[in-house]
Amino acid sequence: MAPREIERPRFGVLNGLSHVALAVWALLIVAPLLWTFLASFKSNAEIFGDPLQLPGALRLDAWGRAWDTAHIGRYMLNTVIVVLFGTAGTMVFGSMAAYVLARYRFPGSRLIYYYFVAGLAFPVFLALGPLFFVVKQVGLLNSHVGLVLVYVAYSLPFTVFFLAAFFRTLPEAVAEAAQIDGASHTRTFFQIMVPMARPGLISITIFNVLGQWNQYLLPLVLLAGDPDKWVLTQGIARISTLAGYEADWPGLFAALSITILPVMIVYIIFQRQIQSGLGSGALK
Amino acid sequence: MERLRRYGFVAGFLAVPLVLYTVFVISPYVQAFQLALTSWNGYSSIVRYVGLDNFGRLFQDEVFWRALRNHGILLLVLPLVTILIALVFAFLLNLGGGTRGAGMKGVWGSNFYRTVFFFPQVLAVAVVGVLFQAVYRPDEDGVINGVLARFGVDPVGWLIEPDLALWSIIAVMVWQAVGFYVVLFSAGMAAIPKDYFEAAALDGANRLRLFFSITLPLLRDTVQVGWIYLGIAAFDGFALIQVLAGDKGEPDGATTILPITIYNTAFSYQKVGYASAMGVALFFLTVTFAVLTLRTTRRERVEL
C-alpha cells in the first residue's frame, strides 16, 4: 500500500532559521516583563547587581509600599472609574448617533455623518491648548467628570464611523416587523437593534476600553492640578520620577507589575476578542 | 404625527453626542486654527492678531526644524521596519509550515507566538516607557548593558548618546507595534485562497518564492492600511518620548518630535498662539502624509 500522504517534517535550514527568529522575538518581549516582575521582589542592591540574577528572597514589602505610599491603588481606582464611565458613555451615545445616521434619512444626515467622521483626520495635539481652556471655562478642569466627557467626545468619531457601517449591514425586515407591531423607535433600537449588533458593539467596546485605559496625554493636561485624581499612566510616570529621588527601585517595579498584571490576565482571557477587536478596527 | 415622532426620535438620539463632540472636539480645533494667527499667551485678556507671523517664525526656529527632522526619520523608519518584521513573522506563522497534508500551515507553536507578540500592544505607552528606562539604563545595571557586560562589552548609553537615542526609542516603538501588524497581516493572509499556494507549491515554488510571488502582491491593500496607521502612530510618539527622554527630548533635543515641542511651547513657555501654529503645521503634515501614501502605493489592484 502506497502512502497517500507523506508526513515528512522538514528540518531544512530555512525552517530552523524561522524558529530561531520567532523564538528570539518572543524572548525580547517576555524578558523585560519577566525582569520587571522579578525585580519587584529584589532589594535595591540586587537590582543594581547582576541583572540576570534571581531575587535572593521572596520580598513582598515593595508591593505593599507601591499600594500604600505610592498610591497605586488610588490611581487604579481612578482609572477604572474614568474608563468605566468613559466607555459606557461612548458606547451609549456613539451607538445612538451611529444608528440614527445609518438607518434614518433626514435632511442633513449625510452632513452630520461626515461632521463626526472628520474628527478622525485631526491630530489631538492640534486641539490640546484650546481644549485646556474649553474645559477650564466649563469649570471641569481637574475633575473626572470633565475627563470622562472629553474621552467620550474624542472616542465618538471612530465609534460612529465603525458602528454606522455595522448598523447598515443589519437586515431591514426585523426592525420593520417590530414597528408594525407597534414598537416605538426607541424601543426598536434598544430591544431589537442593539442585541443584533452585539458582535460589532463588543469589538468597538474593547477598542475603546484599551484606548482610554492607555490614554496619557489628555489626563496629563486636564488633571495636572490635582494629583489625587490622577490615572494609572500618570501615576506610573510620577512614581518613576520619584523612584529616582527616593531610591525605591523595588517599589517602582512592584508598581509596574501591579499595573501590568491585571492587563495581562484580561488579555489572556479575552485575547481572541481583543485581537479581532483591534484588528477589525483597522480592516473596516 | 408619525413624521413628527420620527424627527423627535432622531433629534433626541443625536442631541447629546453632537453637543459633546462640538464643544470638546470641533471647537478646540477651530480655535486652534484661529489662535495660530495670534500671539496669545494663554492668560492675558487681549488677543493680538499677528497674521502669518507665527508661521514665518517657524521657518527660522531651530527647535522646530530638529523636531521636523526627527519626525521625518520616525515616519520613514518606523513603518518600514515594523511592516518588514511583521510581514515575515505573519508569513511564518500562517504559511511557513509548508504544504503538509491539505493546504498550508503555520510553523509549530504559531498560536503561542501570536499571543506573545501581540501582548505589548495592550500595555499603556507610559508603562512601556518606564519599563524601558530600566532596560536602557546607561550603566551596567541596565538590563541590556548587564547582559553585554557578561560578554565583556562596555556599557552603551542607549538614551544618552545623541546619535543613538532616537534609534533606541524607535526600537521600543517597533517592539510594541509588531504584534499588532502580525495579527493584521495574518487576517489578510487568511483571505488568500489556499489553492493558490498549493498550485504554486505543486509547480515547485519554495517558500521564499511563495512569499514574494503570491503573499506580498495579494496583501498590498492591507500593507497600505498598515503603513498609514504606523505613520499616524509616529505622530503619537509623544508619551513614549516624554517618559523615556524627558520634556525636552533629551539629550539636547536629539529626540524631540513635534508633539513634544507643541506641548512645551503651550504649557511650559505659555506661547499658546505659537504652539497652535505648530499644531496647524502638524495637521497639514499628517494630511500630506496620508495623501502621499495613498497616491504612491495606489497601483492596479490584483483582483482575486
Boltz contact constraints between the chains, C-beta under 6 A:
constraints:
  - contact:
      token1: [A, 5]
      token2: [B, 101]
      max_distance: 6.0
  - contact:
      token1: [A, 10]
      token2: [B, 98]
      max_distance: 6.0
  - contact:
      token1: [A, 18]
      token2: [B, 92]
      max_distance: 6.0
  - contact:
      token1: [A, 18]
      token2: [B, 96]
      max_distance: 6.0
  - contact:
      token1: [A, 18]
      token2: [B, 107]
      max_distance: 6.0
  - contact:
      token1: [A, 22]
      token2: [B, 113]
      max_distance: 6.0
  - contact:
      token1: [A, 26]
      token2: [B, 113]
      max_distance: 6.0
  - contact:
      token1: [A, 26]
      token2: [B, 116]
      max_distance: 6.0
  - contact:
      token1: [A, 29]
      token2: [B, 116]
      max_distance: 6.0
  - contact:
      token1: [A, 32]
      token2: [B, 131]
      max_distance: 6.0
  - contact:
      token1: [A, 32]
      token2: [B, 135]
      max_distance: 6.0
  - contact:
      token1: [A, 35]
      token2: [B, 143]
      max_distance: 6.0
  - contact:
      token1: [A, 36]
      token2: [B, 131]
      max_distance: 6.0
  - contact:
      token1: [A, 48]
      token2: [B, 141]
      max_distance: 6.0
  - contact:
      token1: [A, 51]
      token2: [B, 143]
      max_distance: 6.0
  - contact:
      token1: [A, 51]
      token2: [B, 146]
      max_distance: 6.0
  - contact:
      token1: [A, 93]
      token2: [B, 16]
      max_distance: 6.0
  - contact:
      token1: [A, 93]
      token2: [B, 17]
      max_distance: 6.0
  - contact:
      token1: [A, 96]
      token2: [B, 13]
      max_distance: 6.0
  - contact:
      token1: [A, 97]
      token2: [B, 14]
      max_distance: 6.0
  - contact:
      token1: [A, 97]
      token2: [B, 17]
      max_distance: 6.0
  - contact:
      token1: [A, 100]
      token2: [B, 10]
      max_distance: 6.0
  - contact:
      token1: [A, 100]
      token2: [B, 13]
      max_distance: 6.0
  - contact:
      token1: [A, 100]
      token2: [B, 14]
      max_distance: 6.0
  - contact:
      token1: [A, 104]
      token2: [B, 10]
      max_distance: 6.0
  - contact:
      token1: [A, 106]
      token2: [B, 10]
      max_distance: 6.0
  - contact:
      token1: [A, 119]
      token2: [B, 25]
      max_distance: 6.0
  - contact:
      token1: [A, 122]
      token2: [B, 29]
      max_distance: 6.0
  - contact:
      token1: [A, 123]
      token2: [B, 235]
      max_distance: 6.0
  - contact:
      token1: [A, 123]
      token2: [B, 282]
      max_distance: 6.0
  - contact:
      token1: [A, 123]
      token2: [B, 286]
      max_distance: 6.0
  - contact:
      token1: [A, 125]
      token2: [B, 259]
      max_distance: 6.0
  - contact:
      token1: [A, 125]
      token2: [B, 262]
      max_distance: 6.0
  - contact:
      token1: [A, 125]
      token2: [B, 279]
      max_distance: 6.0
  - contact:
      token1: [A, 125]
      token2: [B, 282]
      max_distance: 6.0
  - contact:
      token1: [A, 126]
      token2: [B, 32]
      max_distance: 6.0
  - contact:
      token1: [A, 126]
      token2: [B, 279]
      max_distance: 6.0
  - contact:
      token1: [A, 126]
      token2: [B, 283]
      max_distance: 6.0
  - contact:
      token1: [A, 127]
      token2: [B, 28]
      max_distance: 6.0
  - contact:
      token1: [A, 127]
      token2: [B, 29]
      max_distance: 6.0
  - contact:
      token1: [A, 127]
      token2: [B, 32]
      max_distance: 6.0
  - contact:
      token1: [A, 129]
      token2: [B, 266]
      max_distance: 6.0
  - contact:
      token1: [A, 129]
      token2: [B, 272]
      max_distance: 6.0
  - contact:
      token1: [A, 129]
      token2: [B, 275]
      max_distance: 6.0
  - contact:
      token1: [A, 129]
      token2: [B, 276]
      max_distance: 6.0
  - contact:
      token1: [A, 130]
      token2: [B, 28]
      max_distance: 6.0
  - contact:
      token1: [A, 130]
      token2: [B, 31]
      max_distance: 6.0
  - contact:
      token1: [A, 130]
      token2: [B, 32]
      max_distance: 6.0
  - contact:
      token1: [A, 131]
      token2: [B, 28]
      max_distance: 6.0
  - contact:
      token1: [A, 134]
      token2: [B, 28]
      max_distance: 6.0
  - contact:
      token1: [A, 150]
      token2: [B, 24]
      max_distance: 6.0
  - contact:
      token1: [A, 152]
      token2: [B, 20]
      max_distance: 6.0
  - contact:
      token1: [A, 153]
      token2: [B, 20]
      max_distance: 6.0
  - contact:
      token1: [A, 153]
      token2: [B, 21]
      max_distance: 6.0
  - contact:
      token1: [A, 153]
      token2: [B, 24]
      max_distance: 6.0
  - contact:
      token1: [A, 153]
      token2: [B, 25]
      max_distance: 6.0
  - contact:
      token1: [A, 156]
      token2: [B, 17]
      max_distance: 6.0
  - contact:
      token1: [A, 156]
      token2: [B, 21]
      max_distance: 6.0
  - contact:
      token1: [A, 185]
      token2: [B, 9]
      max_distance: 6.0
  - contact:
      token1: [A, 210]
      token2: [B, 122]
      max_distance: 6.0
  - contact:
      token1: [A, 214]
      token2: [B, 124]
      max_distance: 6.0
  - contact:
      token1: [A, 216]
      token2: [B, 126]
      max_distance: 6.0
  - contact:
      token1: [A, 216]
      token2: [B, 239]
      max_distance: 6.0
  - contact:
      token1: [A, 233]
      token2: [B, 124]
      max_distance: 6.0
  - contact:
      token1: [A, 233]
      token2: [B, 126]
      max_distance: 6.0
  - contact:
      token1: [A, 236]
      token2: [B, 126]
      max_distance: 6.0
  - contact:
      token1: [A, 236]
      token2: [B, 127]
      max_distance: 6.0
  - contact:
      token1: [A, 236]
      token2: [B, 130]
      max_distance: 6.0
  - contact:
      token1: [A, 237]
      token2: [B, 126]
      max_distance: 6.0
  - contact:
      token1: [A, 237]
      token2: [B, 243]
      max_distance: 6.0
  - contact:
      token1: [A, 240]
      token2: [B, 130]
      max_distance: 6.0
  - contact:
      token1: [A, 259]
      token2: [B, 127]
      max_distance: 6.0
  - contact:
      token1: [A, 263]
      token2: [B, 122]
      max_distance: 6.0
  - contact:
      token1: [A, 267]
      token2: [B, 122]
      max_distance: 6.0
  - contact:
      token1: [A, 271]
      token2: [B, 115]
      max_distance: 6.0
  - contact:
      token1: [A, 275]
      token2: [B, 118]
      max_distance: 6.0
  - contact:
      token1: [A, 275]
      token2: [B, 183]
      max_distance: 6.0
  - contact:
      token1: [A, 279]
      token2: [B, 183]
      max_distance: 6.0
  - contact:
      token1: [A, 279]
      token2: [B, 184]
      max_distance: 6.0
  - contact:
      token1: [A, 279]
      token2: [B, 187]
      max_distance: 6.0
  - contact:
      token1: [A, 282]
      token2: [B, 184]
      max_distance: 6.0
  - contact:
      token1: [A, 282]
      token2: [B, 225]
      max_distance: 6.0
